[in-house]
Amino acid sequence: GNSVTQMEGPVTLSEEAFLTINCTYTATGYPSLFWYVQYPGEGLQLLLKATKADDKGSNKGFEATYRKETTSFHLEKGSVQVSDSAVYFCALSDLASKIIFGSGTRLSIRP
Amino acid sequence: SAVISQKPSRDICQRGTSLTIQCQVDSQVTMMFWYRQQPGQSLTLIATANQGSEATYESGFVIDKFPISRPNLTFSTLTVSNMSPEDSSIYLCSVESPSDTYNEQFFGPGTRLTVL
């Protein structure tokens, strides 16, 4: 079945460091791919998405490219801020409109 | 986008009781979803609720434990029945984007449930 595997956390970085959170998926067909973010005490928000191979989703300085050849959708940011501290979920949407989430990666940024 | 509200935002309940969580959307949507997020865990889909039909439950979830209502296109309820401490979780509803064709979902703020 469809599944999402993402980098285990927690990840702790210093402010202005480069961030990569790895995500790979298993799916039949051509799923849409998402990164969701959950800030402390808040609900789940869509961070970015990509709907076909080689699409790049971007938002708030974060980027992720849909790589069909490696079945990956790694999240990157060139310079993280303290306000980026949150839990990040990689996810895919299958043909039945169900979203399958990865396990989540907790990111903490030190000032 | 869709604006989703949930009530209550949090509750502390006694073992053996039931709690009904409400989800309200500001636009008409066909599909609504209910998820559970256990402490420190990812989100797990409980069921899909379409208006005018019975909810479709995922493996491991049953209607007797999690009855769902979907009386119209903007509202749904999830009841957590005969609660035990293992039901302590955040419960979230979500809706599929009404205009997007790429299966994007918007999530409510969640209901944080603690069962003593």
Interface residues (C-beta under 8 A of the other chain):
Chain A: S32 F34 Y36 E42 G43 L44 Q45 L46 K49 T51 F89 S93 D94 S97 K98 I99 I100 F101 G102 S103 G104
Chain B: M31 F33 Q41 S42 L43 T44 L45 T48 L92 S94 E96 Y102 N103 E104 Q105 F106 F107 G108 P109 G110
